């Protein structure tokens, strides 16, 4: 039995459950708090704890099944696409727009979601928390209180699968395709040799299903993140301890700097992954994971090309919060022969 969802249904119905309250890149706790506390028949919420600066961190729960799934987003405060996708997913479940999918998930899975692990960093629009700690490199020392909350949730809930939701920069493309890496996946390594353990194979199996769906809507825009082992990283350590962890990195899609199209594809991937876990009996097939092309750093936001002078200029947007507003500033970051690079926008000066 195929566990791959109907992409036409998802495309045609997405507007019905998109969380329109959330838009753009700067998503803060005040934006999601009403959505966390929203009364829903199938979803409950609780205050999990507080950040270093005493902002609330919420946990949502749904389903009654034996397969346990833990999802968290915005452990890096400036990576909000997964958060938007999470609330699209919650609206999908709450709306019951497809009873077969909803019932399969809720009867076979119990899901816990921390939709914003780093509310201090989210407000400041920084990768780190207010103590300047990268929560994704704090899995071992657990210096940050936010890291402790995630760990306590993991130990108490004891999930079978985890989804670790991130954003990646616009510099990433899909190797050999000449396209931006709109969504990238990773089955984290458990140690330096990157051995194919049973847990990694099961994680890869989930990713294979998500990639199969996405290739129907964004072919050649899906990449595979490097599986270099990071000893202090969250996903690597959770995977090593037997908690199968799927990393989803939301990237760039043409003319979508607000990542509103990308959030849709992120939602498709998340729903597909959860549904596959719910519906599948075994998680054995994994080899197609290695057919997903690698991520490669081969993009600039803008390239100015001067063919007569044989020189190019590469520019990247820098994102900032100034006077309580999200702005972008274009910086020149490279010059020279950039013929091996692409720009999301390119201007050729014939002079």
C-alpha positions in Angstrom: 0.0 0.0 0.0 1.4 3.4 -1.0 1.7 6.0 1.8 2.3 8.9 -0.6 -0.3 11.6 -0.4 -2.3 13.0 -3.3 -0.3 16.2 -4.2 -3.2 17.6 -6.3 -5.5 17.4 -3.2 -2.9 19.2 -1.1 -2.3 21.9 -3.7 -6.0 22.5 -4.3 -7.0 22.6 -0.6 -4.0 24.3 1.0 -5.7 27.7 1.2 -8.4 26.2 3.4 -6.1 25.5 6.3 -3.1 27.9 5.8 -2.5 29.8 9.1 -2.9 33.3 7.5 -2.1 34.9 10.9 1.5 34.1 10.3 3.3 35.7 7.4 6.9 36.5 6.4 10.2 35.8 8.1 9.9 37.5 11.5 7.7 35.2 13.6 7.6 36.0 17.3 6.0 34.4 20.4 3.3 37.1 20.4 2.3 35.9 16.9 1.9 32.3 17.8 0.6 32.5 21.3 -3.0 33.0 20.3 -2.7 30.1 18.0 -1.2 27.9 20.7 -4.0 28.7 23.1 -6.7 28.4 20.5 -9.5 26.0 21.5 -9.4 23.0 19.3 -11.3 19.7 19.6 -8.4 17.5 18.7 -5.4 19.4 20.0 -4.4 20.4 23.6 -1.8 22.8 24.8 0.2 23.5 27.9 2.9 25.9 29.1 6.1 23.9 29.0 8.3 26.5 30.6 9.9 29.8 30.0 12.9 31.2 28.2 15.8 32.9 29.9 14.0 36.2 29.5 10.8 34.7 30.8 8.9 34.4 27.6 6.6 31.4 27.4 7.4 28.1 25.6 4.4 26.1 24.7 3.8 22.4 23.9 0.9 21.1 21.9 -0.3 17.5 21.8 -2.6 15.5 19.6 -3.4 11.9 18.8 -3.7 8.8 20.8 -1.7 6.2 18.9 1.3 4.1 19.9 3.8 5.7 17.5 5.2 8.8 19.2 6.4 11.8 17.2 8.2 14.9 18.7 8.4 18.1 16.6 10.2 21.3 17.4 10.8 24.5 15.5 12.6 27.8 15.9 15.4 26.6 18.1 17.2 29.1 15.9 15.1 32.3 16.4 15.6 33.5 12.8 14.4 30.3 11.2 10.6 30.6 11.2 9.4 28.7 8.1 9.0 25.4 10.0 6.9 27.3 12.6 4.5 28.5 9.9 4.3 24.9 8.5 3.5 23.5 12.0 0.5 25.7 12.4 -0.6 24.9 8.8 -0.4 21.3 9.9 -2.4 21.9 13.1 -5.1 23.7 11.0 -5.2 20.8 8.6 -5.8 18.4 11.5 -8.3 20.6 13.2 -10.3 21.3 10.0 -10.5 17.6 9.3 -10.6 18.5 5.6 -9.5 14.9 4.8 -10.9 12.5 7.4 -8.9 9.5 6.1 -5.6 11.3 6.6 -6.6 12.8 9.9 -7.9 9.6 11.3 -4.9 7.6 10.3 -2.6 10.1 12.0 -4.6 10.5 15.2 -5.3 6.8 15.7 -1.8 5.6 15.0 0.3 8.5 16.4 0.7 10.6 19.5 2.4 13.9 18.5 4.0 16.5 20.7 5.0 19.9 19.2 7.2 22.7 20.6 6.4 25.3 18.0 9.0 27.9 19.2 11.8 26.7 21.4 13.7 30.0 21.3 11.3 32.9 21.8 14.1 35.3 22.9 16.1 34.7 19.8 12.9 34.9 17.7 12.2 38.4 19.0 15.7 39.5 18.4 15.8 37.6 15.1 19.0 35.9 15.9 20.2 32.3 15.6 21.2 32.2 19.3 19.2 32.7 22.5 19.5 35.7 24.8 22.6 34.1 26.4 24.3 33.9 23.0 23.9 30.1 23.1 23.2 28.1 19.9 20.6 25.7 21.1 21.5 23.4 18.2 25.0 23.0 19.6 23.9 22.7 23.3 22.7 19.1 23.3 25.5 17.8 25.4 26.2 20.6 27.9 22.6 21.8 28.1 23.6 25.1 29.5 20.5 26.9 28.2 17.2 26.4 30.0 15.5 26.0 26.6 17.8 23.1 25.9 16.9 21.5 29.2 13.2 21.8 28.4 13.7 20.1 25.0 15.7 17.3 26.7 13.1 16.8 29.5 10.4 16.6 26.9 12.4 14.0 25.0 13.1 11.9 28.0 9.5 12.0 29.3 7.8 11.5 26.0 10.3 8.9 24.6 9.4 9.5 20.9 10.0 7.0 18.1 10.6 9.8 15.6 11.6 13.5 15.8 11.3 16.3 13.3 13.9 19.0 13.8 12.7 22.1 11.7 15.2 24.6 10.4 15.8 27.2 7.7 18.9 27.3 5.5 20.4 30.3 3.7 19.7 31.3 0.2 23.3 30.3 -0.8 22.4 26.6 -1.1 21.5 25.0 -4.4 20.9 21.4 -5.6 24.1 19.8 -6.9 24.0 19.3 -10.6 20.6 20.9 -11.1 21.3 24.6 -11.2 18.3 25.2 -8.9 18.0 26.5 -5.4 17.6 24.0 -2.6 14.0 24.8 -1.6 13.8 21.9 0.9 16.7 19.9 2.1 16.7 16.8 4.3 19.2 15.0 6.6 19.3 11.8 8.4 21.9 12.7 11.0 24.9 10.6 11.6 25.4 9.0 15.0 29.2 9.1 15.1 32.2 10.2 12.9 32.2 7.2 10.6 28.6 8.0 9.5 27.7 4.3 9.7 24.3 3.2 8.4 22.7 2.1 11.6 19.2 0.7 11.8 18.0 4.0 13.2 19.5 6.0 10.4 17.9 3.7 7.8 14.5 4.2 9.4 15.0 7.9 9.3 16.1 7.8 5.7 12.9 5.8 4.9 10.8 8.7 6.1 12.8 11.1 4.0 12.4 9.0 0.9 8.7 9.3 1.3 8.8 13.0 1.8 11.1 13.5 -1.2 8.8 11.3 -3.4 5.9 13.7 -2.7 8.0 16.9 -3.2 9.4 15.7 -6.5 5.8 15.9 -7.8 5.5 19.6 -7.1 9.1 21.0 -6.9 11.2 18.6 -9.0 15.0 19.2 -8.7 14.5 21.6 -5.8 15.2 19.1 -3.1 18.7 18.6 -1.6 20.4 16.4 0.9 22.3 18.1 3.7 25.8 17.0 4.6 25.8 14.1 7.2 29.1 15.2 8.8 28.8 14.3 12.5 28.6 17.2 14.9 29.3 16.0 18.5 27.3 18.7 20.2 24.4 19.0 17.7 20.9 18.1 18.8 19.9 15.9 15.9 23.1 13.9 15.9 22.9 13.3 19.7 19.2 12.4 19.6 19.8 10.0 16.7 22.8 8.4 18.5 20.6 7.8 21.5 17.9 6.0 19.5 15.5 8.8 18.8 15.2 8.8 15.0 15.5 12.4 13.9 14.5 13.9 10.6 16.0 17.3 9.8 14.0 19.5 7.4 15.8 22.6 6.2 13.6 25.2 4.4 15.4 27.2 1.8 14.8 29.5 -1.1 12.2 29.3 -3.9 12.3 31.8 -6.8 10.9 35.2 -5.9 9.9 33.9 -2.5 12.0 35.8 0.0 9.1 35.8 2.5 9.2 32.0 2.3 5.4 31.7 1.9 5.6 29.2 -1.0 8.4 27.4 0.9 6.2 27.1 4.0 3.7 25.3 1.8 6.3 22.8 0.6 7.6 22.5 4.2 4.0 21.7 5.3 3.7 19.1 2.5 6.9 17.4 3.6 5.9 17.5 7.3 2.4 16.1 6.7 3.8 13.4 4.3 6.4 12.4 6.9 3.9 12.1 9.7 1.4 10.3 7.5 4.1 7.8 6.4 5.0 7.1 10.0 1.3 6.6 10.8 0.4 4.4 7.9 3.6 2.3 7.3 4.1 -1.0 9.0 7.9 -1.2 8.4 10.5 1.4 7.7 13.0 -0.6 5.7 13.5 0.9 2.2 16.1 3.6 2.4 18.6 3.4 -0.5 16.7 6.1 -2.6 17.8 8.5 0.1 21.2 8.6 -1.6 19.7 9.5 -4.9 18.7 12.9 -3.5 21.4 15.3 -4.8 23.7 17.0 -2.3 23.3 20.5 -1.2 26.0 22.8 -2.6 26.9 26.4 -1.9 26.6 27.9 -5.4 24.1 30.8 -5.1 24.1 34.5 -4.4 21.0 36.6 -4.0 22.1 38.9 -6.8 25.0 38.8 -9.3 26.1 41.7 -11.4 28.1 40.5 -14.4 30.5 42.6 -16.5 31.5 40.4 -19.4 33.7 43.0 -21.0 35.6 43.5 -17.8 35.6 39.8 -17.0 34.5 40.4 -13.5 31.3 39.6 -11.5 30.0 40.9 -8.2 28.1 38.7 -5.8 25.6 40.2 -3.3 23.7 38.7 -0.3 20.8 40.1 1.7 21.5 40.7 5.4 18.4 40.5 7.6 18.0 42.8 10.5 15.5 44.1 13.0 15.7 47.9 13.2 13.2 50.1 15.1 11.0 47.0 15.6 10.8 46.4 11.8 12.2 43.6 9.7 14.5 44.9 7.0 17.0 43.5 4.5 20.2 45.1 3.4 22.1 44.1 0.3 25.9 43.6 0.8 28.6 42.9 -1.7 30.3 39.8 -0.4 32.5 38.7 -3.4 33.9 39.8 -6.7 35.9 38.1 -9.5 35.1 35.2 -11.7 31.8 33.9 -10.4 31.0 31.9 -13.5 30.5 28.8 -11.3 27.8 30.5 -9.3 24.2 31.5 -10.0 22.2 34.5 -8.8 18.6 34.3 -7.8 18.6 37.5 -9.8 21.3 38.4 -12.3 22.0 41.6 -14.1 24.4 41.7 -17.1 26.1 45.1 -17.8 27.2 45.4 -21.4 29.8 48.0 -21.1 
